[in-house]
Amino acid sequence: MMDLLLSLFTTKVAYAESLNEFIAKADNLIINPLILFLFALAVVYFLYGVLEFIMNQENEEKKTAGKSHMLWGVVGITIMLGVFTLMNIVISTFGIKGITPETGEVNLPQ
């Protein structure tokens, strides 16, 4: 009973076994899904613009809005590809070993 009461009023702290494990988990659970989600969102936005452009050939305002959505979709796709490319350039330039962006693996030396 006393242990239960103490556990309610004490701070619970989770310690990672190592920095490598923490970085790998953060990369796999947060960063990679976020990058994929934003890339997919940009593609969907572009396709929405294409659909809007094709379906509204008679309405010039909606056609212009479709063009705008396509443009911003391409900008989003370009930014996401640029982030991925820049990440690969930094990793190869500094000779960082143990990080594979394609698979999200992180194995840094101690």
N, C-alpha and C positions, 0 to 999 in steps of 0.2 A: 504494500500500500504506500509506503514511504517512497519507494522508487518511482511509483506512478506520479506522485505529487511532485517529486524533484524533476522528473522528466517534463512535466508541464511548464515549469518555470525556468528551465535552463535553455540556453541557446543551442540549437542543433547546427553543427558545422560539418559540411561534407568536404573531405580533403581528397584531392586527386592524387593518384599514385605518382604521377610525374607530370611535368609540363607538357611533354610529348603527348601523353594520353589526353590531357585537357584540350590541347590544340586540335588534335585529331577528332575528338568528340564535337568540339565547337564547329569545326569545319564540316564534318559529316552531317550534323544535326541542324545547324543554323545557316551557315554561309552557302553551301552548295544548293540546298533546297530554295533558298531565297533568290539566288542567281537564276536557277531554272524557272522559278515562278515569275520573276520579272521578265525574263526572255519570252516565256509563253504569253504573258500579258501583252507584250509589245507585238507579238505575232498575231494574237487575237484582235488587237486594236487595228492593226494593218488590214487584216481580212475583213473586219467590220467596215472599214473605209472603202475597200474594194466593192463589197456588197452594196453599200450605200451609193457608191458612184454608179454602179451598173443598174441598180433598180430604179434610180431617179433620173433617167436621161432627160425627161421633159422639164424637170424642176431645177433651174440653175442654182438656186441657193443650196439645195440639198446635195447637188453635184459638187459644189465648191466645198461644202462641209466634208463630203467623202474624200475629196482630194487632200484636205487638211488632215483628216484622220490617217490617210495613207502616209502622208509626209511624216507625221509624228510617230507613227508605227515604225517607219524606216529609221527615224532618228533613235528611237528606243532600242531597236535591234542593233544598230551601229554602236551605240554606247555599250551595250552588253557584250558585244563581240570585242570592242575596244578594251574593256576591263579584262576580259579573258586573255587577250593578246598581251596587254601590258603586264599582267601577272606572269605570263610565261617569259616575257622579255626580262623582267626583274629577276626571276628565279634563275634563268640561264646566265644573265650578266654577272650576278654576284656568286655564281657557282654554288647555289644552295642545293645541297643533296638531301634527299629524303622526302621531298614534297612533290607529289604528282597531282596537278590540278585536274586532270581528266578523270581520275578515279576518286579524288579527295583524300588520298592517303598522305599521312604526315608521320614520318619517322625521323626525328631530329636526333643528332648525337647528344649524349649527356653533357 
